[in-house]
Amino acid sequence: MKGEIVDITRMRTAKIQEEKEIEELRNRIKELNNNKFWIEKEIQIAEFLIFSLEKEISPQAVVTALIEHELRDLDKE
């Protein structure tokens, strides 16, 4: 009987640890997805700046184009 109690306790402890690890992994995925979002935005801005510098676009046109680009991205979602 005592051995059974120890086994049940050990199984429950292992299950709690497993649930904790799963939650930590889910939180890490959320963090990575957030980082991914910001990295993609930085890439988009860098690409746009390269394009605008190569085409010698005015600052006002850059702002307008950035807004239009963001609106297109929102429509895709």
Secondary structure, DSSP 8 states (H G I E B T S, - for coil): -HHHHHHHHHHHHHHHHHHHHHHHHHHHHHHHHHHHHHHHHHHHHHHHHHHHHHHT--HHHHHHHHHHHHHHHHHH-
